[in-house]
């Protein structure tokens, strides 16, 4: 817990070191992605969107697999997965361009601070980092799909096994549904923190793809709880901002039927605030990577040369 709080403090300090750069150039670079994420949630419930089609296809798939269609938990899970897929499809072009380019810019700025360089990141250095980050993100998409498929496969096997034993009472089905939802959340949360770490690793080390994901898994071995704790504050803040956008902008638009100027300005400010927390999330991932890298370096040198003493992880390579 103490180490996690230290990483969060150093992340805020790293953000403040680059305050003007992050809150101006990088925030406006992330802004199109943030606006797309927030706006997609406003258009997701509409009948003309992709949500009903995806929801119905997943429902048919769940029914064919033998999942209890009457279970409220599975209906909620189906709805959340459908919403996530719809928002991801809408925001994919902005993710592959604005978001990944912003992440490359953030990582390059943090690397310059670590090397005590006063110069700002150059376009050539940012483009050099964008390529491995792009490759890693594509691989992360397949990892997320695999995590979802594995979760549903495990739940399908569990329900099929329970059905063969004759345990089909409503109470037991509810218990199994709740257990499946928890299992799905745990697997997906672990996959997401691995994806975040692999993106930070790709930018810090300059190579991407499946090798970055594998190295991220090795670095995070035994540190998953710390990664989840570090991801919790930013993700709670992002969820709160999404709820604020829905309450202040989407709700007002649905009541009035048109976007008033002050509502548009408030929506722009909320999207800008969303961008700031995305920048903080990337900063936390980079500082967490440096911490894991330092611990790996210490363990290696302890094995080779014996105990080397306690050092601040910022002072080590």
C-alpha positions as CSV (number, residue, x, y, z in Angstrom):
1,X,0.0,0.0,0.0
2,X,2.8,2.4,0.9
3,X,4.6,1.7,-2.4
4,X,1.4,2.3,-4.4
5,X,0.8,5.6,-2.7
6,X,4.4,6.6,-3.4
7,X,3.9,5.8,-7.1
8,X,0.7,7.8,-7.2
9,X,2.4,10.8,-5.5
10,X,5.3,10.6,-8.0
11,X,2.9,10.4,-10.8
12,X,1.2,13.6,-9.7
13,X,4.6,15.2,-9.4
14,X,5.6,14.0,-12.9
15,X,2.3,15.5,-14.2
16,X,3.0,18.8,-12.5
17,X,6.6,18.9,-13.9
18,X,5.0,18.9,-17.4
19,X,1.9,20.8,-16.4
20,X,1.8,23.3,-19.2
21,X,2.7,20.7,-21.8
22,X,0.3,18.1,-20.6
23,X,-2.7,20.5,-20.0
24,X,-2.3,22.3,-23.3
25,X,-0.8,20.3,-26.2
26,X,-1.4,16.8,-24.9
27,X,-4.9,17.5,-23.4
28,X,-6.1,18.9,-26.7
29,X,-4.6,16.0,-28.5
30,X,-6.5,13.6,-26.3
31,X,-9.7,15.7,-26.5
32,X,-11.1,14.2,-29.7
33,X,-10.9,10.7,-28.2
34,X,-12.4,11.8,-24.9
35,X,-15.3,13.6,-26.7
36,X,-15.9,10.5,-28.8
37,X,-16.1,8.2,-25.8
38,X,-18.5,10.6,-24.0
39,X,-20.7,11.2,-27.0
40,X,-20.8,7.5,-27.9
41,X,-22.5,6.8,-24.6
42,X,-25.2,9.4,-25.5
43,X,-25.9,7.7,-28.8
44,X,-25.5,4.1,-27.6
45,X,-29.1,3.8,-26.3
46,X,-30.7,5.0,-29.5
47,X,-32.5,2.4,-31.6
48,X,-30.6,3.2,-34.7
49,X,-27.2,2.5,-33.1
50,X,-25.3,-0.8,-33.1
51,X,-26.2,-1.5,-29.5
52,X,-29.5,-3.4,-30.2
53,X,-27.9,-5.5,-32.9
54,X,-24.9,-6.4,-30.8
55,X,-27.1,-7.0,-27.7
56,X,-29.5,-9.3,-29.6
57,X,-26.6,-11.3,-31.2
58,X,-24.9,-11.8,-27.8
59,X,-28.3,-12.8,-26.2
60,X,-28.8,-15.4,-29.0
61,X,-25.2,-16.7,-28.4
62,X,-25.8,-16.9,-24.6
63,X,-29.1,-18.8,-25.1
64,X,-27.4,-21.2,-27.5
65,X,-24.6,-21.8,-25.0
66,X,-27.1,-22.7,-22.3
67,X,-26.8,-19.6,-20.1
68,X,-30.0,-18.8,-18.1
69,X,-31.7,-16.1,-20.1
70,X,-33.9,-15.2,-17.2
71,X,-30.9,-14.3,-15.0
72,X,-30.8,-10.6,-14.3
73,X,-27.0,-10.7,-13.8
74,X,-26.4,-12.1,-17.3
75,X,-28.7,-9.6,-18.8
76,X,-26.7,-6.8,-17.1
77,X,-23.5,-8.4,-18.2
78,X,-24.8,-8.7,-21.8
79,X,-25.8,-5.1,-21.8
80,X,-22.4,-3.9,-20.5
81,X,-20.5,-6.0,-23.0
82,X,-22.7,-4.6,-25.8
83,X,-22.1,-1.0,-24.6
84,X,-18.4,-1.5,-24.4
85,X,-18.2,-3.0,-27.9
86,X,-20.4,-0.2,-29.4
87,X,-18.3,2.5,-27.8
88,X,-15.1,0.8,-28.9
89,X,-16.2,0.6,-32.5
90,X,-17.2,4.3,-32.5
91,X,-14.0,5.5,-30.9
92,X,-11.5,3.1,-32.7
93,X,-10.3,5.7,-35.4
94,X,-9.7,8.3,-32.7
95,X,-8.0,5.7,-30.4
96,X,-5.5,4.6,-33.1
97,X,-4.6,8.1,-34.0
98,X,-5.1,10.8,-31.3
99,X,-4.9,8.6,-28.2
100,X,-1.9,6.5,-29.1
101,X,0.0,9.6,-30.4
102,X,-0.8,11.4,-27.1
103,X,0.5,8.4,-25.2
104,X,3.7,8.4,-27.2
105,X,4.1,12.2,-26.5
106,X,3.5,11.6,-22.7
107,X,6.0,8.8,-22.5
108,X,8.6,10.7,-24.4
109,X,8.2,13.8,-22.1
110,X,8.6,11.5,-19.0
111,X,11.7,10.0,-20.5
112,X,13.2,13.4,-21.1
113,X,12.5,14.4,-17.5
114,X,14.1,11.2,-16.2
115,X,17.2,12.0,-18.3
116,X,17.2,15.6,-16.9
117,X,16.7,17.0,-20.4
118,X,15.2,20.5,-20.8
119,X,14.2,20.1,-24.4
120,X,10.6,19.3,-25.4
121,X,9.8,16.1,-27.3
122,X,10.5,16.3,-31.0
123,X,8.0,15.0,-33.6
124,X,10.5,12.5,-34.9
125,X,11.0,11.0,-31.4
126,X,7.2,10.8,-30.8
127,X,6.7,9.1,-34.2
128,X,9.4,6.6,-33.3
129,X,7.5,5.6,-30.2
130,X,4.1,5.6,-31.9
131,X,4.9,2.6,-34.1
132,X,5.6,0.1,-31.3
133,X,2.7,1.5,-29.2
134,X,0.4,1.0,-32.2
135,X,1.5,-2.6,-32.7
136,X,1.1,-3.3,-29.0
137,X,-2.4,-1.8,-29.0
138,X,-3.5,-4.1,-31.8
139,X,-2.2,-7.1,-29.9
140,X,-4.0,-5.8,-26.8
141,X,-7.3,-5.9,-28.7
142,X,-6.8,-9.6,-29.4
143,X,-5.8,-10.1,-25.7
144,X,-9.1,-8.5,-24.5
145,X,-11.1,-10.5,-27.0
146,X,-9.3,-13.7,-25.7
147,X,-10.0,-12.8,-22.1
148,X,-13.7,-12.3,-22.8
149,X,-13.9,-15.5,-24.8
150,X,-12.1,-17.4,-22.0
151,X,-14.4,-16.0,-19.4
152,X,-17.5,-17.0,-21.3
153,X,-16.0,-20.5,-22.1
154,X,-15.4,-21.1,-18.4
155,X,-18.9,-20.0,-17.5
156,X,-20.3,-22.2,-20.2
157,X,-18.4,-25.3,-18.9
158,X,-19.5,-24.5,-15.3
159,X,-23.2,-24.2,-16.2
160,X,-23.1,-27.3,-18.4
161,X,-21.5,-29.3,-15.5
162,X,-24.0,-28.0,-13.0
163,X,-26.9,-28.8,-15.3
164,X,-25.7,-32.4,-15.8
165,X,-25.7,-32.8,-12.0
166,X,-29.3,-31.6,-11.8
167,X,-28.7,-28.4,-9.8
168,X,-31.2,-26.0,-11.5
169,X,-33.0,-24.3,-8.6
170,X,-33.4,-20.5,-9.0
171,X,-31.3,-19.8,-5.9
172,X,-28.4,-22.0,-7.2
173,X,-28.6,-20.4,-10.7
174,X,-28.4,-16.9,-9.1
175,X,-25.4,-18.0,-7.1
176,X,-23.7,-19.4,-10.2
177,X,-24.6,-16.2,-12.2
178,X,-23.0,-14.0,-9.5
179,X,-19.9,-16.2,-9.3
180,X,-19.6,-16.0,-13.1
181,X,-19.9,-12.2,-13.1
182,X,-17.2,-11.9,-10.4
183,X,-15.0,-14.3,-12.4
184,X,-15.5,-12.3,-15.6
185,X,-14.7,-9.0,-13.8
186,X,-11.5,-10.5,-12.3
187,X,-10.2,-11.9,-15.6
188,X,-11.1,-8.7,-17.5
189,X,-9.5,-6.4,-14.9
190,X,-6.2,-8.4,-15.0
191,X,-6.2,-8.3,-18.8
192,X,-6.7,-4.5,-18.8
193,X,-3.9,-3.8,-16.3
194,X,-1.6,-6.0,-18.4
195,X,-2.6,-4.0,-21.5
196,X,-1.9,-0.7,-19.8
197,X,1.5,-2.0,-18.7
198,X,2.4,-3.3,-22.1
199,X,1.6,0.0,-23.7
200,X,3.8,1.8,-21.2
201,X,6.6,-0.8,-21.7
202,X,6.4,-0.4,-25.5
203,X,6.9,3.4,-25.2
204,X,9.7,3.2,-22.6
205,X,11.6,0.4,-24.3
206,X,10.8,1.2,-28.0
207,X,9.5,-2.3,-29.0
208,X,6.0,-3.6,-29.2
209,X,3.8,-6.5,-30.2
210,X,3.2,-9.7,-28.3
211,X,6.7,-9.6,-26.8
212,X,5.7,-6.4,-25.0
213,X,2.7,-8.1,-23.5
214,X,4.7,-11.2,-22.5
215,X,7.3,-9.0,-20.8
216,X,4.6,-7.0,-19.1
217,X,3.2,-10.3,-17.7
218,X,6.7,-11.2,-16.4
219,X,7.3,-7.8,-14.8
220,X,3.9,-7.9,-13.1
221,X,4.2,-11.4,-11.7
222,X,3.1,-11.1,-8.1
223,X,2.3,-7.4,-8.5
224,X,-1.3,-7.7,-9.9
225,X,-2.9,-6.4,-6.7
226,X,-0.7,-3.3,-6.8
227,X,-1.5,-2.7,-10.4
228,X,-5.3,-3.0,-9.7
229,X,-4.9,-0.6,-6.8
230,X,-3.1,1.9,-8.9
231,X,-5.7,1.7,-11.7
232,X,-8.6,2.1,-9.3
233,X,-8.4,5.8,-8.5
234,X,-8.2,7.0,-12.1
235,X,-10.8,4.6,-13.4
236,X,-13.2,5.7,-10.6
237,X,-12.6,9.3,-11.6
238,X,-13.2,8.5,-15.3
239,X,-16.4,6.7,-14.4
240,X,-17.5,9.7,-12.3
241,X,-16.8,12.1,-15.2
242,X,-18.8,9.9,-17.5
243,X,-21.7,10.0,-15.0
244,X,-21.3,13.8,-14.8
245,X,-21.5,14.1,-18.6
246,X,-24.6,12.0,-18.7
247,X,-26.3,14.0,-15.9
248,X,-25.3,17.5,-17.0
249,X,-25.2,17.2,-20.8
250,X,-27.1,14.1,-22.1
251,X,-30.0,14.5,-19.6
252,X,-30.3,18.2,-20.4
253,X,-30.3,17.4,-24.1
254,X,-33.0,14.7,-23.7
255,X,-35.2,17.1,-21.7
256,X,-34.9,20.2,-23.9
257,X,-34.4,18.4,-27.2
258,X,-31.5,20.6,-28.4
259,X,-28.0,21.5,-27.2
260,X,-28.0,25.0,-25.6
261,X,-24.7,26.9,-25.8
262,X,-24.0,26.7,-22.1
263,X,-24.6,22.9,-22.3
264,X,-22.1,22.6,-25.1
265,X,-19.5,24.6,-23.2
266,X,-20.1,22.4,-20.1
267,X,-19.7,19.3,-22.3
268,X,-16.4,20.6,-23.7
269,X,-15.1,21.2,-20.2
270,X,-16.1,17.7,-19.0
271,X,-14.4,16.2,-22.1
272,X,-11.2,18.2,-21.3
273,X,-11.3,17.0,-17.7
274,X,-11.6,13.4,-19.0
275,X,-8.5,14.0,-21.1
276,X,-6.6,15.2,-18.0
277,X,-7.3,11.9,-16.2
278,X,-6.3,9.9,-19.2
279,X,-2.9,11.7,-19.1
280,X,-2.6,10.9,-15.4
281,X,-3.4,7.2,-16.1
282,X,-0.6,7.0,-18.6
283,X,1.8,8.7,-16.2
284,X,0.9,6.2,-13.5
285,X,1.5,3.3,-15.8
286,X,4.9,4.7,-16.8
287,X,6.0,5.2,-13.1
288,X,4.7,1.8,-12.2
289,X,6.8,0.3,-15.1
290,X,9.9,2.1,-13.8
291,X,9.2,0.7,-10.3
292,X,8.9,-2.8,-11.5
293,X,12.0,-2.4,-13.7
294,X,14.0,-1.2,-10.7
295,X,12.9,-4.1,-8.5
296,X,13.8,-6.5,-11.3
297,X,17.3,-4.8,-11.6
298,X,17.8,-5.0,-7.8
299,X,16.8,-8.7,-7.6
300,X,19.2,-9.5,-10.5
301,X,22.1,-7.7,-8.9
302,X,21.4,-9.2,-5.5
303,X,21.6,-12.7,-7.1
304,X,24.9,-11.8,-8.8
305,X,26.7,-9.5,-6.3
306,X,24.8,-9.8,-3.0
307,X,22.7,-7.1,-1.3
308,X,23.3,-3.6,-2.7
309,X,21.3,-1.6,-0.2
310,X,18.1,0.4,-0.4
311,X,17.9,3.0,-3.2
312,X,15.2,5.3,-4.5
313,X,13.8,3.7,-7.7
314,X,14.2,7.0,-9.5
315,X,18.0,6.8,-9.1
316,X,18.4,3.4,-10.6
317,X,18.5,2.7,-14.4
